[in-house]
Amino acid sequence: MVKTIRQLEREIAMQRRRISKEKVLSEKIIQQRKLERELFQLRNKKLLDTGSKAKRLSIKFGKGILSAGKKAVPIIQKQARLIREQQLRDESIAKARMKRIPKLPKKKKKKYRPSNQNNPGVFSNLDF
């Protein structure tokens, strides 16, 4: 199925028309959105002013947190380092103590055994 030159030219023309229509439609949509945004801004000027103020404050607040964090991070790192050094010192002291004090073997308790088991004792005469 070989297409003639005329058919190919027709298809190209149709494609160009379709693309130009799509382009015009997209431009219309962009223009419409732009006008709607402008209308919204004009109707809600007070709302937008409040929003921009809130945005400015949030940016300022964020920068404040960032600068406070920059100042606090070295202090926190130093504190963590000091804690770790103290833990290492405590561990080394505990190891040294364990080496110095040898564990003594447990003494076995001797059970009391009366020397004379044949003698029942004081309560032998009693009848219970």
Buried (B, 14 or more C-beta within 10 A) or exposed (E): EEEEEEEEEEEEEEEEEEEEEEEEEEEEEEEEEEEEEEEEEEEEEEEEEEEEEEEEEEEEEEEEEEEEEEEEEEEEEEEEEEEEEEEEEEEEEEEEEEEEEEEEEEEEEEEEEEEEEEEEEEEEEEEE
